[in-house]
């Protein structure tokens, strides 16, 4: 018998702080940012503590990123719902020059995304050396990385391990 794991409401899986705090990025290069999946606000607080004016969306608070227009910002940093990641990335490209999203490494694969990757090639990957726990009760058997699209060359290109 196969059982499905029950998903958290609105795909709420908060990103552990170490995942974004260890990113080796010069945050002073950014003046404005958007967090499309605010959740409990930890990424918003991190960016604000770096002196970045930060806007956000959060479905559970009535602001759906995919249907809400936003003004352009310097940076979008988020951990999107995996099932909507492609849509988040496509929309983000019209709203920011630097986009950083936490995704499973296997997001690079699949025939379904082949054309997507031709249109939106990633500039950098920051691979998490250890698996994050999004539930507080252990990790899943999946590797993660921060995917970076950067039209301004503020972030080095390549594959990095954090």
N, C-alpha and C positions, 0 to 999 in steps of 0.2 A: 504494500500500500504506500502510495506517495502522499506526503503531506507538504503543503505550501507553508512557507514561513510568512506570518502575518507582518505586513509592512506598517511602519509608523504613519500616523496621519500626516498628510501633505509631504510624505517622504522626509520627515524631520529626523535627520541624523547629524547632530552637531559636530562640527569639525574640532578635533582636539587642538588646543592652543599651540602646542609644539609644532603642528603641521605648517602653520603660517609664520610663526615667530622665528623659525629657523631658516626661512627663505633668505638667501643672500642677495638682497635687492636694495638699492639705494632709494629708499622711500622718499627722500627729500626731492626727488625729481618729479613728484606728483603733487598737484595742488588740489585736484578734485577726484573723487572716486564714487563708484556705485557698487552696492552689495545687493544683487537681485534676490537673494534668499536669506534675509536677515536672521531668521530663526531666533535664537536667544540673544543676538547682538554682539557676539564675541568678536567677529571680524570687523564689524562697524567700530567697536570700541578700540580695537587694535589700530585701525587706520586713523581714527580721530586722535589717538595718543601719539601718532606719528606726525600730527599737524596737518592732516589731509581733511578738507571739507568733504564729508561723506553723506551720500544719499542712499536710500534703500527702498526695497520692495519686500513684501512678505505676504504670501497668500493668506495665512491665518489671520492677518490684520487687515484683509480686504484689498490689498494692493498686489495684483497679479502682474508680475514682470512682463510676461509675454503679451499682455494686452494693454499695458500702460506705456505711453510714450514718455521718454526721458530725454532731457537735453544732453548734449555730448559732454563727456567727462574725460579726464586723462587716463583713468584706470578703472577696470571692472575686475573685482576679485571676489570669487564665490566658489562654493561647493554645490553645484546644481543637482537637481534630481536626475539620476542617471537616465531615466526613461525620457526625459525632455532635454538632455544635454545638447543634442544637435541643434534644437530650436533656440536654446539659450545662446549658443555660440554664434549662430547666424544673426540673431538680433543684436548681440553685443558688438558685432563688427560694424554696425551702423551707429553705435553710440560711444565708442572709445577707440583710441589708438593702441592702447595696451590692454590685453585681456588675459587674465590668469584664472584658470579653472581647475579644480581638483577633480580628477576622473580616474577610473580604473585604467590600468595600462592596456587592458584588452579592448579599450575603446578605439585603439588604433586599427583594430582588425574589422572584418566583416565586409562582405560584398555590398551590403546595403550602404555603407559609408564610403565606398571607393570614390565616387564622384565628389562627395563632400570634401574628402581630403585633397583632391586635386584643386578645388576652389579655395579651401582654407588650410593651406599647409602650416603646420606648427613650426615656430622658430626655435623653441627651447622646451626641454622637459626637465623638471626638477623631480627626480625619482625619490620617493620616501624610502629610506633604508630599512625602516621597520614599519610594520603594518599598524595603521591606526585603529583604535576601537571607537566606533561611532555610537555604541550603546552603553559603554561602561562595563560590559560583561564579556570582555574578550574580543578578539579580532576575527574577521572572516578570512577565508583562504585566498584573498585577493590582494594584488599589489596595486599601489596607487602612485600617481605623479601629478604635479602641477603642470598643466599644459599652458604654454605661453604663446600668444600671438602679439607681436610688437612691431608696429609700423614705424616707430620712432627710434629704434635701436638703443633704447635705454637699458635693456636687459641683454646680457651676453647670449649669443646663440650657441646651442649645443645641448648635450645631455649632461646633467649634473646630478649628484647624489647628496641628499640631505638626511 
